[in-house]
């Protein structure tokens, strides 16, 4: 009985593994965005308005 070293990395190459990982990552991000989009955030009830006086403004050239 002889022992031999398996030198092949498998049937998938390094590029294929990288593409699969990128696709899984893209799928997870896409699902997360879709889940956040489903949340119904309430709109503010009152109008927010602040008047800035002209003396506080500076002209930048």
C-alpha positions in Angstrom: 0.0 0.0 0.0 1.5 3.3 -1.1 0.6 6.8 -0.1 0.5 9.5 -2.7 0.2 13.2 -2.6 -2.9 14.6 -4.3 -1.6 17.7 -6.2 -4.8 18.7 -8.0 -7.0 21.3 -6.4 -10.2 19.6 -7.5 -12.4 20.0 -10.5 -12.9 23.7 -10.0 -10.2 26.1 -10.9 -9.3 29.2 -8.8 -11.2 31.5 -11.2 -14.3 29.4 -11.0 -14.2 29.5 -7.2 -13.8 33.2 -7.2 -16.7 33.7 -9.6 -18.9 31.5 -7.4 -18.0 33.4 -4.2 -18.6 36.8 -6.0 -22.0 35.5 -7.2 -23.0 34.4 -3.7 -21.9 37.7 -2.2 -23.9 39.6 -4.9 -26.9 37.5 -4.1 -26.7 38.2 -0.4 -26.3 41.9 -0.9 -29.3 41.9 -3.4 -31.5 40.1 -0.9 -30.5 42.5 1.9 -31.4 45.5 -0.3 -34.7 44.0 -1.2 -35.5 43.3 2.5 -34.7 46.9 3.5 -36.8 48.2 0.6 -39.8 46.3 2.0 -39.7 48.3 5.3 -42.2 51.1 5.4 -40.5 54.0 7.1 -43.0 56.7 8.5 -42.9 60.1 6.9 -42.4 63.1 9.2 -45.6 64.8 10.3 -44.5 68.4 10.3 -42.6 70.4 7.7 -39.0 71.1 8.8 -37.8 74.5 7.7 -35.0 76.6 9.1 -34.3 80.2 7.8 -30.7 81.1 7.6 -29.9 84.8 7.9 -27.8 86.4 5.2 -25.2 87.7 7.6 -24.1 84.1 8.5 -23.4 83.2 4.8 -19.9 83.6 3.4 -19.1 83.9 -0.2 -16.4 81.4 -1.3 -14.5 82.1 -4.5 
